[in-house]
Amino acid sequence: MTLSKDSIPPNVRAAVDAAQEKQAAEVVLLDLAGLGAFTDYFIICTGFSARQVEAICDEIEKRLGQCAVCLWHRGGKPGGEWMLLDFGSLIVHVFTEYARRFYDLERLWRAARRVEFEEPREGSGMSGAAEAEG
C-alpha cells in the first residue's frame, strides 16, 4: 500500500499543517506501521532557531488539542535543538538543522514509507502537497 496525501489520518494532517503554518522546513511523514515500532507515525521537521522549534511545537500541540488529541509527553528543553511531542500513535520531532543532521532519524527509519511535503508557497493559502515514496 502506498502512503498518499489522501490516506493520511486527519490528526496527522493537522499536525503537518500546523508545522507548515509556523514555517517548518523539510516536513517529512514516516509511516512506521508494520515495522514493529512503538508508534504509527513520525513527523520530522526543521526549525531555523530554538525559538522557532518551540513555536512549531506549541502550534502543533494547540492544533491537535483542538482536535481532542491528547499530548502524552513533551520532551526537550525550551531553547534546545530538538523537541519531541508524543501523541501516542503520532510522535513529532522538531529539530534545528544541525540536530536533524546529527540524529538522522530518516536514515534510522529508512524502511518506513515516506511522504515529503512541499514548502507552502507565499500567498497560496494551501499547505504543501505530498509526494509519496514507497
Buried (B, 14 or more C-beta within 10 A) or exposed (E): EEBEBEBBEEBBBBBBBBBBBBBBBBBBBBBBBEEEBEBBBBBBBBBEEBEBBBBBBBBBBEBBEEEEBEBEEEEBEEEBBBBBBBBEBBBBBBBBBEBBEEBEBBEEBEEBBBBBBEEBEEEEEEBBEBEBEE
